[in-house]
Amino acid sequence: MASQSDKSESTNPQYDNAGTPNVLPRPDFRFPGEIGRTYLESDPAQFPQPVQAPKGAPNILLILIDDCGFGQYGTFGGGIPSPTMDKLAAEGLRYNHFHTTALCSPTRAALITGRNHHSTAFAGITEAATGYDGYTCILPRSCGTAGEVLRQNGYMTAWIGKNHNTPPWETSAVGPFDRWANGLGFDYFYGFNAGDMNHWDPILYENRDLVSRSTDPNYHLTTDLADKAIAWARQAKSIAPDRPYFLYVATGATHAPHQTPQEWIDKFKGQFDEGWDKYREQTLERQKKLGVVPPDTRLTERSRGLPAWDSLNADQKRLYARMMEVFAGYGAQCDYELGRVVDACKQLPDADNTLIIYIAGDNGASAEGGLEGSLCENMFFNGFLEKWEDNIKAIDELGGPKHFNHFPSAWAHAMNTPFQWTKQVASHFGGTRNPMIISWPARIKDKGGVRTQFLHTIDIVPTLYELCGITAPTELNGVQQKPIEGVSFSSTFDEAKADSKRKTQYFELGCNRGLYHDGWMASSPSFVPWDTNRQEWDPDKAVWELYKIDEDFSQANDLAAKYPEKLRQLQDLWWVEAARYSVLPLDWRATIRLNAEAMGRPSLIGHRTEMTYYPGTVGLPDAASPPMCNKSWTITAEIDVPDNKAEGMIVTHGGLEGGYGLYLRDGKPTFVYNFLSVERSTFAANEPLPKGKTTLVVDFKYDGGGMGKGGQISVSANGKQIAEGRLARTIPIQFSLGEGLDVGMDVGSPVDFSYQLPFTFTGKIEKVTIALGKLDVSPAKAAQQG
């Protein structure tokens, strides 16, 4: 109910027949009685009452796992146990035709708004935004979130975990904050503002405040997120037991880095020695027995470019099996920790009236580890592929704090059984088909049922509004709203054979295109995620495939040659939908889009060539830090040393995945350049600095001649050179996926392993100045290179 009387609501044109407003926020309260000269001559005073959610509105727990395939977890036939999903599925419903966008930021924008990802301007991840309507990654105010709408209708709201819907250039301590989670309608936020995060040494925020590094030697991010979700839900229901809550929990798992405690990895020793081809066969058989795929489902062919397990040598098999063991432990731990959240919610007041939506993946499993797996995912995003011969040397360290590891692409393909392709490939269900489980004891009676209606991420929000008795506002916070593009599927809760209301749905990501229409699916895979070297591409020459998916669950039988007219119809309809939802212009550029400077994205650096930072500048995100790729630069640090044993970080940018650090160790100035965790070049003085003030300078002269070239390093103290040498190569695209600049300590992961975090400087830092040379490659030329 609203804050004013039932009568005033029913006669106010801003309210529909259900008593919820079409326009938010509600009008300011005005005293409805008679006012005299004094209170003695006036009607009795009335207070505006707090907004109440519609009667019977359920609590909502929305869970979203990251980078998870259809055939990954046991509840849908996969090889990773998922007891939490099992429990929810046994008391609720499994949906086997639920679809995402094939990538994280787009799916998440669609999930919280009910609009298609291009409509929300999220055609890709925030770090790859471009300046077209569907691609800016700036969530339009005309696409209000479920958090904001539910909050203004009486809900308590919280967002725990990953936020990948804030423009990177807005994630620093100076904001603006209107597109942080709190500004998007969530009263409480605890998590990270990035695509992925180190699970041992994360950079986290509580609302707008940077969280201090944990002192727990057994700290792990997934456990921390579960703890915070439980604490918030318990506190909320303790304070206001009659108010419903909306708790959105988005884990960093199972996105890279695949990091988990050793005891979880050990549970899976030897379980994947038969390889990914056998895993796919075994998974499909389990899926058929569970009834999550039709009995006649065919196993699709191995996607092109992926090797057969039998073609590998013994060392490759040993390494890749171990990488899968690490991933399985990581995934099993994730489901376990989410089980703690589910159990805690089930112990709260009104537990039976709690709607739990568990979505296993914002896209299919990730192939971004490349064909041979990875020790540092940032290598992939800088356009480099790794070699198994190098990675096997670290086989016993996988999953631990020294590596940002990721399994090979063929394991991702196996996690998506029975479908073709993987994350990023929006043309096929390997990229877009994700398991969804819904539990609601007070409403769902068909316990353990399976639902087969064709659904999309955008259908979640209108379903929530209908179930809560809330009207989607036509105006929100003074802004006219875009229509909700999703369709409620609440009828499926009661009717297994309810009509599938979604008749048409387009798909597009990085020029991988698809269109679903009335049981048919047209698919055009254009680029594979394990190939970062993309060539010129002509959309009119791209090959399309055709599937009758109401008869061919896995897209195994291409009917393009048999029904060319049907394919032509769907191709034409794809272009209509693309024009309608701001999909155009198509953009096939790859890793270069991650370079903010080359793409001309907004930046707090602007056109400055010199920046000065003071102590206390920590956790500055990469997008707000000086762009130091492909150019000369100079770091000048003015410090005061208390004695010749001083130590600690003076300035660092990046961490485990790449970057640099200038620090004192045993009083000796040391500069380390971390080339994507592959090479750590160290330039250190032979003698410690004397007590007193020192001006330290690190000067880098770039060779030029293109991106990622080498150059000469010189380190000096008070004008005297104390170390020098060469960098054979430098990082071409980005230092880090989630870590930026720190002055006076190291927030996040270490740039090398010679010190212990947070490595606070024991002396005094006056200031650090970074001067930038001219970009060697023009932004326009770099952007054109793709």
C-alpha positions in Angstrom: 0.0 0.0 0.0 1.1 3.6 -0.5 1.6 6.2 2.3 -1.8 7.8 1.9 -5.2 6.4 2.4 -6.8 3.8 0.2 -9.4 6.4 -1.0 -6.8 8.9 -2.1 -4.9 6.2 -4.0 -7.9 4.9 -5.8 -8.8 8.3 -7.1 -5.3 9.4 -8.0 -4.6 8.9 -11.7 -1.0 7.9 -10.8 -2.3 4.6 -9.3 -3.6 1.6 -11.3 -6.3 -0.7 -10.1 -3.8 -2.8 -8.1 -3.1 0.3 -5.9 0.6 0.6 -7.0 1.8 3.8 -8.7 2.5 4.2 -12.3 4.7 7.1 -11.5 7.5 7.0 -8.9 8.4 8.4 -6.6 5.0 9.0 -5.0 3.8 12.6 -4.6 4.9 14.4 -1.4 2.5 14.0 1.5 0.0 16.8 2.0 -2.1 17.0 5.1 -5.7 16.1 4.0 -7.6 17.8 6.8 -8.7 21.3 7.7 -6.0 23.8 9.0 -7.1 26.5 11.4 -5.1 29.4 13.1 -3.9 27.0 15.8 -3.8 23.2 16.3 -6.8 23.6 18.6 -8.8 24.8 15.6 -7.4 22.2 13.2 -8.1 18.6 12.4 -6.0 16.1 14.2 -2.4 15.8 12.8 -1.5 12.9 10.6 2.0 11.6 9.7 2.8 10.3 6.3 3.1 6.5 6.7 6.0 4.4 5.3 5.4 2.8 2.0 4.2 -0.8 2.4 4.7 -3.5 -0.2 1.5 -5.0 -1.6 -0.1 -7.5 0.7 1.5 -11.0 0.4 4.4 -9.8 -1.7 7.2 -12.4 -1.4 10.7 -12.0 -0.2 13.0 -12.4 -3.2 16.5 -14.1 -3.3 18.0 -13.7 -6.7 21.2 -15.7 -7.2 23.4 -15.3 -10.3 26.5 -17.5 -10.8 29.2 -16.3 -13.2 30.5 -18.1 -16.3 28.6 -21.3 -15.9 27.6 -23.9 -18.5 24.4 -25.8 -18.9 26.2 -29.1 -18.3 28.4 -28.0 -15.5 26.5 -28.7 -12.3 25.0 -32.0 -11.2 21.4 -30.7 -11.0 21.5 -30.4 -14.8 23.6 -33.5 -15.4 27.1 -32.0 -15.0 30.0 -33.5 -13.1 30.2 -30.9 -10.4 28.0 -31.7 -7.3 25.4 -29.0 -6.6 23.5 -30.0 -3.5 22.0 -26.5 -3.0 20.6 -26.6 -6.5 19.4 -30.1 -6.0 17.5 -29.1 -2.9 15.8 -26.1 -4.6 15.0 -28.1 -7.7 13.4 -30.8 -5.5 11.0 -28.3 -3.9 10.6 -26.1 -7.0 11.0 -26.0 -10.8 13.9 -26.5 -13.3 13.8 -24.4 -16.4 15.8 -25.8 -19.4 15.0 -23.2 -22.0 16.3 -20.1 -20.2 18.6 -17.8 -22.1 21.2 -15.1 -21.4 23.1 -12.8 -23.7 26.4 -14.8 -23.8 28.3 -12.2 -21.8 28.3 -10.9 -18.2 27.6 -7.1 -18.3 24.8 -7.4 -20.9 23.1 -10.2 -19.1 23.2 -8.3 -15.8 21.8 -5.2 -17.3 19.0 -7.1 -18.9 18.4 -9.0 -15.6 17.9 -6.0 -13.4 15.9 -3.9 -15.9 13.7 -6.2 -18.0 15.1 -4.7 -21.3 17.2 -6.1 -24.0 21.0 -5.6 -23.5 21.4 -3.2 -26.4 18.3 -1.2 -25.2 20.2 -0.7 -21.9 23.4 0.3 -23.9 25.2 -2.9 -22.8 26.2 -4.6 -26.0 29.4 -5.8 -24.3 31.4 -5.5 -21.0 31.9 -2.1 -19.5 35.6 -2.2 -20.3 34.8 -2.5 -24.1 32.3 0.3 -24.4 32.1 2.4 -27.6 30.2 5.6 -28.4 27.1 4.2 -30.0 23.7 4.1 -28.4 23.6 0.4 -27.8 27.3 0.2 -26.7 28.1 3.0 -24.2 27.6 0.8 -21.1 26.0 3.8 -19.5 22.7 2.5 -18.2 20.0 4.9 -19.4 17.8 6.5 -16.7 14.9 5.4 -18.9 15.7 1.8 -17.9 15.0 1.8 -14.2 16.1 -1.2 -12.3 14.0 -3.7 -10.3 15.9 -2.7 -7.2 14.7 0.9 -7.6 11.1 0.0 -8.3 10.9 -2.6 -5.5 12.6 -0.2 -3.1 10.0 2.5 -3.8 7.3 -0.1 -3.3 8.3 -1.0 0.2 11.0 -3.6 -0.3 14.4 -3.7 1.6 17.0 -4.1 -1.1 20.6 -5.4 -1.2 23.2 -6.3 -3.8 26.0 -8.6 -2.8 28.9 -9.5 -5.0 29.7 -8.6 -8.6 28.7 -5.3 -10.1 29.7 -5.0 -13.7 27.1 -2.4 -14.7 28.9 0.8 -13.6 31.0 2.6 -16.2 34.7 2.0 -15.3 35.5 5.7 -15.4 32.9 6.3 -12.7 34.2 3.7 -10.2 36.7 5.8 -8.4 36.4 7.5 -5.0 35.0 10.6 -6.6 32.2 8.9 -8.4 29.7 10.0 -9.6 27.8 7.4 -7.6 24.3 7.4 -9.3 25.3 4.3 -11.3 26.9 2.4 -8.5 24.7 -0.3 -7.0 23.4 2.1 -4.3 22.4 4.6 -7.0 20.6 1.8 -8.9 18.1 1.2 -6.2 19.9 -1.0 -3.7 20.1 0.3 -0.2 23.1 -1.9 0.7 26.0 -3.0 -1.5 29.0 -5.2 -0.7 31.1 -6.4 -3.5 33.4 -5.4 -6.4 32.9 -3.1 -9.4 34.6 -5.1 -12.1 34.3 -8.1 -14.4 36.3 -10.4 -12.2 38.2 -10.3 -9.0 41.1 -12.0 -7.2 39.4 -14.3 -4.7 42.4 -14.3 -2.3 43.1 -10.5 -2.4 40.0 -8.7 -3.7 39.3 -5.0 -3.9 35.9 -4.6 -2.3 33.5 -1.8 -1.5 30.8 -1.6 1.2 28.4 0.8 -0.3 30.8 3.5 -1.5 33.6 2.8 1.0 36.8 0.8 0.2 36.9 -2.3 2.4 40.2 -2.9 4.3 42.1 -6.1 3.5 41.0 -9.1 5.6 43.4 -10.3 8.3 41.9 -13.8 8.1 44.7 -16.2 6.8 41.9 -18.4 5.4 40.0 -15.6 3.6 38.2 -16.4 0.4 35.9 -14.1 -1.5 33.0 -16.5 -2.1 32.8 -17.2 1.7 32.9 -13.5 2.4 30.1 -12.7 0.1 27.9 -15.5 1.6 28.7 -14.1 5.1 27.6 -10.6 4.1 24.4 -11.8 2.4 23.5 -13.8 5.5 24.2 -11.0 7.8 22.2 -8.5 5.8 19.2 -10.7 5.5 19.2 -11.5 9.2 19.5 -7.9 10.2 16.8 -6.8 7.8 14.3 -9.3 9.0 15.2 -8.7 12.6 14.6 -5.0 12.3 11.5 -5.1 10.0 10.1 -8.7 9.9 6.9 -7.6 8.1 8.7 -6.0 5.2 9.8 -8.1 2.3 13.4 -8.0 1.0 15.0 -8.2 -2.4 18.5 -9.8 -2.0 20.5 -10.0 -5.2 23.6 -12.2 -4.8 26.0 -12.3 -7.7 29.1 -14.4 -7.1 32.5 -13.9 -8.7 32.6 -17.7 -9.1 32.8 -19.4 -11.5 34.5 -16.7 -13.5 38.3 -16.7 -13.7 40.5 -16.7 -11.7 39.7 -20.3 -10.8 40.9 -19.9 -7.2 39.7 -22.1 -4.3 41.1 -23.7 -1.1 43.1 -26.8 -1.6 40.7 -29.1 0.2 38.0 -28.3 -2.4 40.4 -29.1 -5.3 41.5 -32.4 -3.6 37.9 -33.7 -3.7 38.1 -34.1 -7.5 41.5 -35.7 -7.9 41.4 -38.1 -10.9 37.8 -37.5 -11.7 38.5 -35.8 -15.1 41.3 -38.0 -16.3 39.2 -39.4 -19.1 39.0 -35.9 -20.7 36.4 -33.5 -22.1 35.1 -35.8 -24.9 34.2 -38.5 -22.5 32.8 -35.9 -20.1 30.4 -34.7 -22.8 29.1 -38.2 -23.5 28.6 -39.0 -19.8 26.9 -35.7 -19.1 24.4 -36.1 -21.9 23.4 -39.5 -20.5 23.0 -38.1 -17.0 20.9 -35.2 -18.5 18.6 -37.7 -20.2 18.1 -39.7 -17.0 17.3 -36.5 -15.1 14.8 -35.4 -17.7 16.5 -32.0 -18.2 16.9 -32.7 -21.9 14.6 -34.7 -24.2 15.4 -38.4 -24.6 16.2 -38.0 -28.3 18.7 -35.1 -27.7 21.9 -35.5 -29.8 25.4 -34.6 -28.8 26.6 -31.8 -31.0 30.0 -32.1 -32.8 33.0 -30.6 -31.1 33.1 -26.9 -32.0 35.7 -26.2 -34.7 39.2 -25.6 -33.7 39.0 -27.5 -30.4 41.2 -30.5 -30.1 40.1 -34.1 -29.4 41.2 -35.3 -26.0 42.9 -38.4 -27.6 45.1 -36.0 -29.7 46.9 -34.7 -26.6 50.1 -36.0 -25.2 50.4 -37.3 -21.6 51.6 -34.1 -20.1 48.9 -32.1 -21.7 46.3 -34.5 -20.4 47.8 -34.3 -16.9 47.8 -30.5 -16.9 44.3 -30.0 -18.4 42.8 -32.6 -16.1 44.3 -30.8 -13.1 42.9 -27.5 -14.4 39.5 -29.1 -14.5 39.9 -30.4 -10.9 40.6 -26.9 -9.8 37.6 -25.6 -11.6 35.4 -28.3 -10.2 36.5 -27.5 -6.6 35.9 -23.8 -7.3 32.4 -24.5 -8.6 31.5 -26.9 -5.8 32.6 -24.4 -3.1 30.4 -21.8 -4.8 27.3 -23.9 -4.6 28.1 -24.8 -1.0 28.5 -21.2 0.1 25.3 -20.3 -1.7 23.6 -23.1 0.2 24.5 -21.3 3.4 22.7 -18.2 2.1 19.6 -20.2 1.1 19.5 -22.0 4.5 19.8 -18.7 6.3 16.9 -17.2 4.3 14.8 -20.3 5.0 15.2 -19.7 8.8 13.9 -16.1 8.6 10.3 -15.0 9.2 7.9 -15.7 6.3 10.4 -18.2 4.8 7.7 -20.1 2.9 6.8 -16.9 1.1 10.4 -16.5 -0.2 10.8 -16.7 -3.9 14.3 -18.0 -4.7 15.6 -17.7 -8.3 18.9 -19.5 -8.8 20.4 -18.8 -12.3 23.5 -20.9 -13.0 25.4 -18.5 -15.3 25.2 -15.1 -16.9 26.4 -16.9 -20.0 27.9 -20.3 -20.9 31.2 -21.5 -19.6 34.2 -19.3 -20.6 36.7 -20.3 -23.3 38.8 -17.2 -22.5 41.6 -19.5 -21.2 42.5 -20.2 -24.8 43.2 -23.6 -26.4 46.0 -24.4 -23.9 44.7 -22.9 -20.7 46.0 -19.9 -18.8 47.9 -18.9 -15.7 47.0 -15.3 -16.3 43.6 -14.4 -17.9 44.9 -10.9 -18.6 47.2 -12.4 -21.2 44.1 -13.3 -23.2 42.7 -9.8 -22.9 46.0 -8.3 -24.1 45.9 -10.6 -27.2 48.4 -13.2 -26.1 47.9 -17.0 -25.9 49.8 -19.2 -23.5 51.7 -22.5 -24.0 51.0 -25.6 -22.0 54.8 -26.2 -21.8 55.1 -23.1 -19.6 51.9 -23.6 -17.6 52.7 -27.2 -16.6 55.5 -25.9 -14.4 52.9 -24.4 -12.1 50.6 -27.4 -12.0 50.9 -27.8 -8.2 50.1 -24.1 -7.6 46.9 -23.9 -9.6 44.0 -22.5 -7.7 46.3 -20.7 -5.2 47.2 -17.0 -4.8 50.1 -17.0 -7.3 48.0 -17.4 -10.5 45.0 -16.0 -12.2 44.3 -19.3 -13.8 41.7 -20.5 -16.3 41.1 -23.9 -17.9 41.3 -24.6 -21.7 38.6 -23.7 -24.1 37.6 -27.4 -24.7 36.7 -27.8 -21.0 34.4 -24.8 -21.3 32.8 -26.4 -24.4 32.3 -29.6 -22.3 30.7 -27.6 -19.5 28.1 -26.5 -22.0 27.0 -30.0 -22.9 25.0 -30.9 -25.1 25.4 -27.6 -27.0 27.9 -26.1 -29.4 30.2 -23.2 -28.6 30.8 -21.2 -25.4 30.6 -17.8 -23.7 30.7 -14.9 -26.2 29.1 -17.0 -28.9 25.5 -15.6 -28.8 24.5 -17.5 -31.9 24.3 -20.8 -30.2 23.0 -22.2 -26.9 26.5 -23.0 -25.6 26.8 -19.3 -25.1 23.2 -18.5 -24.1 21.4 -21.5 -22.6 21.7 -21.5 -18.8 20.0 -23.5 -16.0 17.5 -21.8 -13.9 15.8 -23.1 -10.7 12.9 -21.4 -9.0 11.7 -22.3 -5.5 8.6 -20.8 -3.8 7.1 -23.1 -1.2 4.0 -20.9 -0.7 3.1 -21.0 -4.4 4.8 -23.8 -6.4 3.1 -27.2 -6.0 4.7 -29.2 -8.9 7.8 -29.9 -6.8 10.7 -31.2 -8.9 8.9 -30.2 -12.2 10.7 -29.3 -15.4 9.6 -26.3 -17.5 10.3 -26.0 -21.2 9.0 -22.6 -22.2 11.5 -20.4 -24.2 12.6 -17.7 -21.7 15.1 -14.9 -21.7 16.8 -12.9 -19.0 14.6 -9.9 -19.7 11.6 -12.0 -18.6 12.7 -12.0 -14.9 11.7 -8.4 -14.1 8.2 -8.4 -15.4 7.6 -11.8 -13.7 8.8 -10.3 -10.4 6.5 -7.3 -10.8 3.5 -9.5 -11.5 4.2 -11.8 -8.6 4.7 -8.9 -6.2 1.6 -7.0 -7.4 3.7 -4.1 -8.6 3.1 -2.0 -11.8 6.1 -1.2 -13.9 6.3 2.6 -13.7 5.9 4.6 -16.9 7.8 7.4 -15.1 10.6 6.8 -12.6 12.4 9.6 -10.8 11.2 12.2 -13.3 12.3 10.1 -16.4 9.9 8.6 -18.9 10.6 4.9 -19.0 11.3 2.6 -21.9 8.7 -0.2 -22.1 9.6 -3.4 -20.4 10.7 -5.7 -23.2 10.4 -8.9 -21.2 7.2 -11.0 -20.7 6.1 -12.5 -17.4 6.3 -16.3 -17.2 4.4 -16.6 -13.9 1.8 -18.9 -15.5 4.4 -21.6 -15.7 4.5 -21.9 -12.0 1.1 -23.6 -12.0 0.9 -25.0 -15.6 3.7 -27.2 -16.9 2.3 -26.8 -20.5 1.6 -23.1 -20.3 2.1 -21.3 -23.6 5.5 -19.9 -24.2 4.7 -16.2 -24.4 8.1 -15.3 -26.0 7.7 -15.8 -29.7 10.8 -13.9 -30.9 14.2 -13.1 -29.4 17.3 -11.7 -31.1 20.8 -12.5 -30.0 24.0 -10.5 -30.8 27.4 -10.2 -29.2 30.6 -9.3 -31.1 28.9 -10.1 -34.4 27.9 -13.6 -33.3 24.2 -13.4 -34.2 21.1 -15.5 -33.6 17.3 -15.2 -33.9 14.7 -17.4 -32.2 11.2 -17.3 -33.8 8.3 -19.7 -33.2 10.3 -22.8 -32.6 13.0 -22.0 -35.2 16.6 -20.7 -34.5 18.8 -19.0 -37.1 22.4 -18.9 -36.0 25.5 -17.2 -37.4 28.7 -17.8 -35.4 31.3 -15.3 -36.7 34.2 -15.3 -34.2 35.5 -17.8 -31.8 36.5 -16.6 -28.3 39.8 -18.4 -28.3 41.1 -16.4 -31.3 42.0 -12.8 -30.5 43.3 -12.0 -33.9 40.2 -11.0 -35.8 40.2 -10.2 -39.5 38.0 -8.0 -41.6 34.4 -9.4 -41.7 31.5 -8.9 -44.0 28.1 -9.5 -42.4 26.5 -10.2 -45.8 28.9 -13.1 -46.5 28.6 -14.6 -43.0 27.3 -18.2 -43.0 24.0 -18.8 -41.3 22.6 -22.1 -39.9 19.0 -23.1 -39.2 17.6 -25.3 -36.5 14.1 -26.5 -35.6 14.7 -26.4 -31.9 11.3 -27.6 -30.7 12.4 -30.9 -32.4 16.2 -30.5 -32.0 17.0 -29.5 -28.4 20.8 -29.2 -28.8 21.0 -27.5 -32.3 22.6 -30.7 -33.8 20.8 -30.8 -37.1 21.5 -27.8 -39.5 18.5 -27.4 -41.8 19.8 -24.3 -43.7 20.2 -26.2 -47.0 16.7 -27.8 -46.7 14.7 -24.7 -45.8 16.5 -21.7 -47.4 13.3 -19.6 -47.5 12.7 -20.1 -43.8 16.3 -19.1 -43.1 16.0 -16.0 -45.3 12.9 -15.0 -43.4 14.7 -15.2 -40.1 17.7 -13.4 -41.4 15.6 -10.5 -42.5 13.7 -10.5 -39.2 17.1 -10.4 -37.4 17.9 -7.1 -39.1 14.5 -5.7 -38.2 15.0 -6.6 -34.5 18.6 -5.2 -34.7 17.3 -1.9 -35.9 14.6 -1.8 -33.3 16.8 -2.5 -30.3 19.9 -0.4 -31.1 22.1 -3.4 -32.1 23.6 -1.4 -35.0 26.3 -0.7 -36.0 27.9 -4.2 -35.8 31.4 -4.0 -34.4 33.9 -6.9 -34.7 36.9 -5.3 -33.1 38.4 -7.5 -30.3 41.0 -6.8 -27.7 41.7 -3.2 -28.8 38.2 -2.2 -27.5 39.6 -2.8 -24.0 42.1 0.0 -24.4 40.2 3.0 -23.1 42.6 5.5 -24.6 42.5 4.0 -28.1 38.7 4.0 -28.0 38.3 7.5 -26.6 36.2 6.6 -23.6 35.6 9.1 -20.9 38.5 9.4 -18.5 39.4 11.2 -15.3 42.8 11.7 -16.8 41.4 13.6 -19.7 44.1 15.2 -21.8 46.5 15.7 -18.9 50.1 14.5 -19.4 51.1 14.9 -15.8 49.3 13.7 -12.6 50.2 14.2 -9.0 48.9 11.8 -6.3 49.2 12.0 -2.5 49.3 9.4 0.3 45.8 7.9 0.8 45.2 7.5 -2.9 44.5 3.8 -2.9 42.1 1.5 -4.8 42.0 3.9 -7.8 40.5 1.8 -10.5 42.5 1.0 -13.7 40.1 3.2 -15.8 40.9 6.2 -13.6 44.7 5.6 -13.5 47.3 7.0 -15.8 47.3 5.2 -19.2 51.0 4.0 -19.5 50.8 1.5 -22.4 52.6 2.2 -25.6 54.4 5.4 -24.6 57.3 6.8 -22.6 56.6 7.8 -19.0 58.3 9.1 -15.8 57.4 8.4 -12.2 58.8 10.9 -9.6 58.3 10.2 -5.9 59.3 12.6 -3.2 59.8 10.6 0.0 61.3 11.0 3.5 63.1 8.0 4.8 63.3 7.5 8.6 66.3 5.1 8.5 68.2 2.7 6.1 65.8 -0.1 6.9 62.7 1.6 5.6 60.4 -0.5 3.4 57.0 -0.5 1.8 55.2 0.3 -1.4 55.6 3.9 -2.7 53.4 3.5 -5.8 51.9 0.6 -7.7 49.5 0.1 -10.6 48.0 -3.4 -11.2 49.0 -6.5 -9.4 49.2 -10.3 -10.0 47.9 -10.0 -13.6 50.3 -7.2 -14.7 51.5 -3.7 -13.8 54.4 -2.2 -11.9 55.5 -1.4 -8.4 58.1 1.1 -6.9 59.0 0.2 -3.4 61.7 0.0 -0.8 62.9 -3.3 0.5 65.5 -3.3 3.2 65.9 0.3 2.4 66.8 -0.3 -1.3 64.7 1.3 -4.0 63.2 -1.4 -6.3 61.1 -1.1 -9.4 59.3 -4.2 -10.7 57.5 -4.4 -14.1 55.1 -7.3 -14.2 54.5 -8.3 -17.8 51.2 -10.2 -17.5 52.6 -12.6 -14.8 54.9 -14.1 -17.4 58.0 -11.9 -16.8 58.8 -9.7 -13.7 61.7 -7.4 -14.6 63.3 -6.0 -11.5 65.6 -3.0 -11.3 67.0 -2.5 -7.8 69.6 -0.4 -6.1 72.7 -2.0 -4.5 72.6 0.2 -1.4 69.8 1.4 0.9 68.8 5.0 0.8 70.2 7.2 3.6 67.9 8.8 6.2 66.2 11.9 5.0 64.5 13.3 1.9 64.9 11.6 -1.4 63.5 12.2 -4.9 63.2 8.9 -6.6 62.7 8.9 -10.4 61.8 6.0 -12.7 62.2 6.9 -16.3 61.0 4.8 -19.2 61.9 5.5 -22.8 59.6 3.7 -25.2 61.2 2.2 -28.3 58.1 3.0 -30.4 57.1 1.3 -33.6 53.8 0.0 -32.5 52.0 -1.5 -29.6 53.6 -3.5 -26.8 57.2 -2.7 -27.7 60.1 -2.5 -25.3 62.2 0.3 -23.9 64.9 1.5 -21.6 64.4 1.9 -17.8 66.5 4.2 -15.6 66.1 4.5 -11.8 67.7 7.5 -10.0 67.8 8.9 -6.4 68.4 12.7 -6.0 69.7 12.8 -9.6 72.1 9.9 -9.3 71.4 6.7 -11.3 71.1 3.7 -9.1 69.7 1.1 -11.5 69.0 0.7 -15.2 68.1 -1.9 -17.8 65.7 -2.8 -20.6 62.1 -4.0 -20.8 62.0 -6.4 -23.8 58.3 -5.9 -24.2 55.5 -4.0 -22.5 51.8 -4.5 -21.9 49.9 -3.3 -25.0 46.2 -3.1 -23.9 45.7 -2.9 -20.2 47.7 -3.5 -17.0 45.0 -5.2 -15.1 41.4 -6.4 -15.2 40.4 -5.1 -11.7 43.3 -3.3 -10.0 44.6 0.3 -10.5 46.8 2.7 -8.7 47.8 2.8 -5.0 50.1 5.2 -3.2 51.8 4.2 0.1 50.5 0.6 0.3 49.4 -2.2 -2.1 45.6 -2.7 -2.2 44.6 -5.9 -3.9 47.1 -8.5 -5.1 50.9 -8.1 -5.1 52.8 -7.1 -8.2 55.5 -9.7 -7.2 55.9 -12.2 -4.3 58.8 -10.6 -2.5 56.6 -8.8 0.1 53.6 -9.3 2.2 50.4 -7.2 1.7 49.4 -4.5 2.3 53.2 -3.5 2.4 52.5 -0.1 3.9 55.4 2.4 3.5 57.2 3.0 6.7 58.5 6.4 5.7 56.7 9.5 4.6 55.5 10.2 1.0 55.1 13.8 0.0 53.7 13.1 -3.4 54.0 11.0 -6.5 54.0 12.5 -9.9 53.5 10.6 -13.2 54.3 12.3 -16.5 53.2 10.7 -19.7 54.8 10.9 -23.2 52.9 10.8 -26.4 51.0 7.7 -27.4 53.1 5.9 -30.0 50.0 4.6 -31.9 47.3 7.1 -32.6 44.0 6.2 -31.0 42.2 6.2 -34.4 44.8 3.8 -35.9 44.8 1.5 -32.9 41.0 1.3 -32.8 41.0 0.4 -36.5 43.4 -2.4 -35.9 40.9 -4.3 -34.0 
